[in-house]
Amino acid sequence: MHVLWKDKIVERDTVKIDIEDRAYQYGDGLYEAMRVYNSKMYMFDEHFDRLDRCAKEIRLDLPFTRAELKANLEKLIAVESIKEGEVYLQVSRGVKSPRDHHLPLPGTVEPVLTANVITIERDVEAQEKGHTSCIVQDQRWLHCNIKSLSLLGNVLSLNEAVEKGYDDALLVRDGYFTEASASNLWFVIDGKLRTHEDGNLVLPGITKIKLREIAKSLGLEVVEKAVPVTMLDQVEECFASNSVHEVMPIVEIDGKPVRDGKRGPITKLLQDKYIEATL
Ligand SMILES: Cc1ncc(COP(=O)(O)O)c(C=O)c1O
C-alpha cells in the first residue's frame, strides 16, 4: 500500500514518524477526510479551505500549497487505483525535542503531512435502515470548529453510545443538540430543516455546505438555529451528515422511534439529491 508522506508517495511501511512528533504527543495537528467518487476527490477546494482556516487558527504553517496537495493526492489515488473511496490526510505541527507545551517558534519545526486512501462503498443498507442513537452530554472543548486531531471527546461519546447498544451519540450542550459524534445533525420540524448554526460549538461540515445548496434548489427552508432537547417530541425527521456516510437517517433517539422509526421522506429526498450531486 502506498501513502503520501511529506511530498512523496512511498510504501506505507517505509514511513518514519518521530516519537516526539507533536501529533503523536499532543494531538497537535489537523486532519481532513474526503470522499473519492469516480477517482476524483469530492469538494476538494472546500476541504482545503477548511484546512487552511484551521491551520491559521492554530498557527500552523501548511507545508504545501493547494495545488501541490491536490496534485499529490491525485497521484496517490491513481497509484492505488481507487475508484470509490476516502482520502484521509493529517498535518502534524512537527517534531519538537525536547517535548515542551509551548508552540515552537515559527520556522523551527517542519510540519509533517501524511495521507492514505482506501476503497469504500456506499452503505446502502444503513442509509435506508438508519442509525439508532442516544443523547450524550457534549464534553468537548470550545473550539469544535477546528478539525483537530484531538478527538477524545468524540471518541468517548461514541463509545458511550455503542456500549449502550446504539449506533451513534447525539451530543447535547446546555440543553441544545450540537452535532453527532462525527457528523452534523439535522432535524425536520414543522416541515423545515433545522441544524445548529456554524460557530465554535460545531464543525462546519462540507456535506452541510452541499445540503444547504440542495435544500435551496428544492425550496426547502433551512433554519440554522440550535434545537433544544425540549423540542424532541416535535421532531418529524432526523439525520446526520458527513463526507463518508453522506446523509444518514437517525431513526431512534434514546430508545424512542423518530416518527414511525423509518427514514423520513425529506431525508430520502436529500439523500437522493446528494448522491446525484456526486455523480
Ligand atoms: C464532529 C463532526 N462534525 C461534523 C462532521 C461533518 O463534516 P464533513 O461534512 O466535512 O465531513 C464531521 C466529519 O468528520 C465531524 O467529525
The ligand as an SDF file (V2000), in Angstrom:
LIG
                    3D

 16 16  0  0  0  0  0  0  0  0999 V2000
  -17.7530   16.2570   14.7220 C   0  0  0  0  0  0  0  0  0  0  0  0
  -18.0130   16.3310   13.2580 C   0  0  0  0  0  0  0  0  0  0  0  0
  -18.9850   17.1590   12.8090 N   0  0  0  0  0  0  0  0  0  0  0  0
  -19.2880   17.2320   11.5080 C   0  0  0  0  0  0  0  0  0  0  0  0
  -18.6140   16.4800   10.5550 C   0  0  0  0  0  0  0  0  0  0  0  0
  -19.0070   16.5810    9.1080 C   0  0  0  0  0  0  0  0  0  0  0  0
  -18.0000   17.1120    8.3530 O   0  0  0  0  0  0  0  0  0  0  0  0
  -17.9170   16.8960    6.7600 P   0  0  0  0  0  0  0  0  0  0  0  0
  -19.3060   17.0710    6.2330 O   0  0  0  0  0  0  0  0  0  0  0  0
  -16.9880   17.9440    6.3390 O   0  0  0  0  0  0  0  0  0  0  0  0
  -17.3940   15.5150    6.5450 O   0  0  0  0  0  0  0  0  0  0  0  0
  -17.5800   15.6250   10.9740 C   0  0  0  0  0  0  0  0  0  0  0  0
  -16.8300   14.8430    9.9920 C   0  0  0  0  0  0  0  0  0  0  0  0
  -15.9450   14.1030   10.2920 O   0  0  0  0  0  0  0  0  0  0  0  0
  -17.2770   15.5400   12.3500 C   0  0  0  0  0  0  0  0  0  0  0  0
  -16.3030   14.7340   12.8030 O   0  0  0  0  0  0  0  0  0  0  0  0
  1  2  1  0
  2  3  1  0
  2 15  2  0
  3  4  2  0
  4  5  1  0
  5  6  1  0
  5 12  2  0
  6  7  1  0
  7  8  1  0
  8  9  2  0
  8 10  1  0
  8 11  1  0
 12 13  1  0
 12 15  1  0
 13 14  2  0
 15 16  1  0
M  END
$$$$
